[in-house]
């Protein structure tokens, strides 16, 4: 039974992975939906699948790699007269490989998507939420943000930013009626690793060790609804984060490098 037909959730990265699983949970609870990703065709397919659940589904194709896209998205939502009660910043990508060998523009694009676009959307919609005295934000962080990440150095660093940023602004708005939650998954069975050219990493060889994105989404959704500050999805990941908190950064980086190096890498 739909419970929140008067409320609207905006989800970026809505067409696949954890974002899509979150979309389904909002739809099941009767939220109106604003679905955002790069592909209009993919978004329309998601909308068709979910049309029986929610009273209103709006799809907006935006490439959040583009510096102007986040503000354009906010302006388009405003122009449509839509009030966003819940913002989910899910869209993010990584790039596998040694930093020195990688493409600089690709790294800068990842920073734009994972950090800059997230900051713009959070700032714009948070301002409206604080003015109303009500709202929720879910930022997709990662256990990657809790440790330096050789072979994915930029991605890990962007998630460290997201985690710190989320905790900081949560404290700032704690008395306003707005809650901000960070969801920290570990290795999850999504298309992330294909997009990051990471399929040869030791970290992703065993599918049985990967989390189900539906389980991760459920953990995040429930934490968001409770107004929790953060949730680490999965017992193994909780243990990893706990160990990271008491391990020197240099050792963390070396250990992570061994976990993420290519399967065919030979010691020299």
VOLUM-718149 format. One record per residue (C-alpha): residue number from 1; x, y, z negated; residue in one letter. Coordinates in steps of 0.05 Angstrom, whole numbers, plus 5000, padded with zeros to 4 digits. Example, Ala and Ser with C-alpha at 12.3 -4.5 7.8 and 13.67 -1.06 7.14 Angstrom:
<atoms>
   resi      u      v      w   resn
      1   5246   4910   4844      a
      2   5273   4979   4857      s
</atoms>
This chain:
<atoms>
   resi      u      v      w   resn
      1   5000   5000   5000      x
      2   5028   5067   5020      x
      3   5043   5111   4960      x
      4   5077   5174   4987      x
      5   5039   5196   5049      x
      6   5048   5269   5031      x
      7   5124   5264   5029      x
      8   5175   5264   5085      x
      9   5244   5232   5088      x
     10   5297   5251   5139      x
     11   5348   5197   5153      x
     12   5410   5205   5195      x
     13   5441   5143   5226      x
     14   5370   5116   5228      x
     15   5374   5069   5287      x
     16   5419   5015   5259      x
     17   5454   4984   5199      x
     18   5441   5010   5129      x
     19   5406   5071   5156      x
     20   5354   5029   5193      x
     21   5343   4986   5132      x
     22   5331   5049   5090      x
     23   5282   5073   5142      x
     24   5242   5009   5134      x
     25   5239   5018   5059      x
     26   5214   5090   5065      x
     27   5163   5067   5116      x
     28   5137   5012   5071      x
     29   5124   5064   5017      x
     30   5085   5107   5066      x
     31   5134   5164   5075      x
     32   5130   5207   5136      x
     33   5196   5199   5173      x
     34   5244   5242   5211      x
     35   5292   5195   5246      x
     36   5359   5221   5271      x
     37   5414   5189   5312      x
     38   5449   5201   5378      x
     39   5404   5158   5422      x
     40   5333   5181   5437      x
     41   5318   5112   5466      x
     42   5341   5076   5403      x
     43   5301   5122   5359      x
     44   5238   5112   5399      x
     45   5247   5037   5393      x
     46   5253   5043   5318      x
     47   5191   5087   5316      x
     48   5152   5035   5356      x
     49   5171   4981   5307      x
     50   5150   5022   5247      x
     51   5089   5058   5274      x
     52   5040   5016   5233      x
     53   5074   5035   5167      x
     54   5078   5110   5165      x
     55   5029   5165   5180      x
     56   5078   5208   5219      x
     57   5145   5191   5252      x
     58   5187   5246   5285      x
     59   5249   5227   5325      x
     60   5304   5277   5337      x
     61   5365   5257   5378      x
     62   5427   5295   5353      x
     63   5501   5280   5361      x
     64   5528   5299   5292      x
     65   5598   5293   5319      x
     66   5583   5361   5350      x
     67   5599   5421   5304      x
     68   5533   5456   5319      x
     69   5488   5395   5314      x
     70   5473   5394   5240      x
     71   5449   5466   5239      x
     72   5410   5454   5303      x
     73   5377   5394   5269      x
     74   5356   5436   5209      x
     75   5329   5491   5254      x
     76   5289   5441   5295      x
     77   5259   5411   5232      x
     78   5240   5481   5209      x
     79   5211   5499   5277      x
     80   5166   5437   5273      x
     81   5140   5461   5206      x
     82   5165   5398   5170      x
     83   5182   5398   5096      x
     84   5237   5349   5078      x
     85   5227   5318   5009      x
     86   5284   5267   5016      x
     87   5348   5274   5055      x
     88   5390   5212   5071      x
     89   5459   5226   5098      x
     90   5477   5158   5127      x
     91   5511   5173   5193      x
     92   5586   5159   5190      x
     93   5641   5125   5229      x
     94   5713   5103   5220      x
     95   5774   5089   5263      x
     96   5820   5030   5252      x
     97   5895   5032   5260      x
     98   5958   5065   5234      x
     99   5946   5140   5227      x
    100   6009   5160   5264      x
    101   5989   5119   5324      x
    102   5917   5143   5328      x
    103   5882   5196   5369      x
    104   5881   5262   5332      x
    105   5816   5286   5364      x
    106   5782   5221   5343      x
    107   5803   5234   5271      x
    108   5777   5305   5274      x
    109   5711   5280   5303      x
    110   5704   5231   5245      x
    111   5717   5287   5195      x
    112   5664   5329   5231      x
    113   5613   5273   5226      x
    114   5629   5244   5158      x
    115   5642   5310   5122      x
    116   5624   5373   5158      x
    117   5556   5352   5185      x
    118   5538   5321   5118      x
    119   5557   5386   5082      x
    120   5516   5429   5129      x
    121   5453   5385   5123      x
    122   5461   5380   5048      x
    123   5469   5455   5040      x
    124   5410   5472   5084      x
    125   5360   5423   5055      x
    126   5384   5428   4984      x
    127   5371   5503   4985      x
    128   5299   5489   5003      x
    129   5292   5434   4951      x
    130   5320   5477   4895      x
    131   5273   5534   4914      x
    132   5214   5485   4908      x
    133   5241   5452   4845      x
    134   5235   5383   4875      x
    135   5273   5336   4922      x
    136   5321   5278   4929      x
    137   5385   5268   4969      x
    138   5421   5202   4982      x
    139   5492   5207   5008      x
    140   5525   5145   5036      x
    141   5591   5141   5001      x
    142   5632   5077   4999      x
    143   5677   5037   4954      x
    144   5729   5059   5006      x
    145   5726   5128   4973      x
    146   5752   5098   4909      x
    147   5819   5076   4938      x
    148   5869   5101   4990      x
    149   5860   5062   5054      x
    150   5920   5045   5099      x
    151   5895   5025   5168      x
    152   5834   5069   5155      x
    153   5866   5128   5121      x
    154   5819   5182   5148      x
    155   5755   5143   5136      x
    156   5774   5128   5064      x
    157   5792   5201   5053      x
    158   5725   5225   5081      x
    159   5688   5178   5034      x
    160   5729   5204   4975      x
    161   5705   5273   4994      x
    162   5633   5250   4999      x
    163   5637   5218   4930      x
    164   5669   5278   4896      x
    165   5623   5327   4932      x
    166   5561   5288   4913      x
    167   5581   5284   4839      x
    168   5598   5358   4838      x
    169   5534   5385   4867      x
    170   5492   5335   4827      x
    171   5519   5368   4764      x
    172   5504   5437   4791      x
    173   5431   5422   4805      x
    174   5415   5375   4747      x
    175   5365   5423   4716      x
    176   5329   5442   4780      x
    177   5284   5381   4792      x
    178   5329   5357   4849      x
    179   5369   5292   4843      x
    180   5429   5272   4885      x
    181   5451   5200   4890      x
    182   5513   5167   4920      x
    183   5508   5096   4949      x
    184   5574   5059   4951      x
    185   5572   4996   4994      x
    186   5631   4951   5008      x
    187   5642   4911   5072      x
    188   5573   4905   5103      x
    189   5549   4866   5164      x
    190   5535   4925   5210      x
    191   5563   4951   5276      x
    192   5610   4997   5238      x
    193   5671   4953   5250      x
    194   5659   4947   5325      x
    195   5654   5023   5331      x
    196   5717   5031   5290      x
    197   5756   4980   5332      x
    198   5766   4941   5268      x
    199   5747   4871   5287      x
    200   5820   4846   5281      x
    201   5826   4869   5209      x
    202   5835   4815   5155      x
    203   5780   4850   5116      x
    204   5725   4831   5164      x
    205   5742   4760   5186      x
    206   5694   4724   5139      x
    207   5621   4741   5154      x
    208   5600   4705   5091      x
    209   5637   4757   5050      x
    210   5598   4814   5083      x
    211   5538   4844   5048      x
    212   5470   4843   5081      x
    213   5452   4915   5099      x
    214   5381   4903   5075      x
    215   5408   4887   5005      x
    216   5452   4949   5005      x
    217   5394   4992   5027      x
    218   5350   4964   4972      x
    219   5402   4981   4920      x
    220   5409   5051   4946      x
    221   5334   5063   4953      x
    222   5319   5040   4883      x
    223   5376   5083   4854      x
    224   5351   5143   4893      x
    225   5280   5134   4867      x
    226   5305   5128   4796      x
    227   5347   5191   4805      x
    228   5412   5155   4789      x
    229   5478   5190   4801      x
    230   5509   5132   4839      x
    231   5503   5058   4853      x
    232   5557   5009   4874      x
    233   5523   4955   4915      x
    234   5543   4884   4899      x
    235   5577   4852   4839      x
    236   5643   4840   4875      x
    237   5646   4913   4895      x
    238   5630   4935   4824      x
    239   5690   4895   4800      x
    240   5734   4925   4854      x
    241   5714   4996   4835      x
    242   5726   4980   4761      x
    243   5796   4954   4777      x
    244   5811   5014   4821      x
    245   5798   5060   4762      x
    246   5855   5030   4723      x
    247   5905   5016   4779      x
    248   5958   5067   4801      x
    249   5942   5098   4869      x
    250   6007   5073   4900      x
    251   5990   5001   4882      x
    252   5918   5011   4905      x
    253   5942   5036   4972      x
    254   5991   4978   4982      x
    255   5938   4926   4962      x
    256   5887   4957   5008      x
    257   5937   4958   5065      x
    258   5948   4883   5057      x
    259   5872   4871   5057      x
    260   5860   4913   5119      x
    261   5921   4898   5162      x
    262   5910   4860   5228      x
    263   5905   4785   5225      x
    264   5964   4778   5274      x
    265   6010   4826   5237      x
    266   6076   4792   5221      x
    267   6120   4813   5163      x
    268   6186   4843   5184      x
</atoms>
